[in-house]
Amino acid sequence: MANTMARSFLQAVATEEVAPPLRVVQMEGLAVLKIIKHCKEFSPALVTGQLLGLDVGSVLEITNCFPFPTREEDDENEADGANYQLEMMRCLREVNVDNNTVGWYQSTLLGSYQTVELIETFMNYQENIRRCVCIIYDPSRSNQGVLALKALKLTESFMDLYRHNSFIGEKLREKKLSWVDIFEEIPIKVSNSALISAFMTELEPDSPVVQCDLDRLKLSTAPFMERNLEFLIECMDDLSSEQNKFQYYYRNLSRQQAQQQTWLQKRRTENIARKAAGEEPLPEEDPSNPIFKPIPEPSRLDSYLITNQVANYCNQINGAAGQSFSKLYLMKALQDN
């Protein structure tokens, strides 16, 4: 009987179920409103906060959140921030609110969130939380009549490369990792309880038109387009600098290979003369020679992130321009009539 139980336990451990992939981030309306309120109050300053909820199968439920206190530039005391988080979670647990950390949220300006700091924060969370997400909210885009809210996570292949710090061409080709494979966007589903839905129905105004509908009809998109173009130009300059680094590396690599070939031909000629004289040939490689010292290849992480950011700005410009043309054609048709 004991052997049977031991075998059953070992079989259960050996056949431990693999967690299903994350498919949906389900957010409570309360959490969404808290995030929007916090980000808009401090805009254009960037803020962040903690996400609380449950990890249920392929669904990550976000039921509540709380903001992190804003620190001054000269305030480097991280212990106070950690104590604040622990105290907040203790208070939430006392009032029977979910206090399981499932990630964090942060605001952004025109979608400029793809940075090394975001990746480092993801890796720090990943050490303690099996699955976590980052909710990105953009108040500047939301002013255009669109709820700019998205949930992001890092892909497994990217995290594996980041842990080994191997962002060189050979490793990237081996993993078949391109710049679009860094972040994975998870669909967001906003849900409310039946009681809250009924209450919101009672609060709905008699007029079917709300403020966001009026925001969508604004014809002026010049400030939004100008800022996107400014950020896009800055990203293109940064991308050009990264390309110059790689061109410099490949020039040095070609120069080193040419020096190695010249030295090798000279050594082979010398060995032929030594063999004719009955002497032992010299080795064809000399580790002490500086021309055989490998040149470190620069990391491609920064160029991947900048390329991601350029694609994001282009998509925003394309979407804003398309909506502007549609509005202008609509207004022209109304004036003609």
Disulfide bonds with the S-S distance in Angstrom:
none
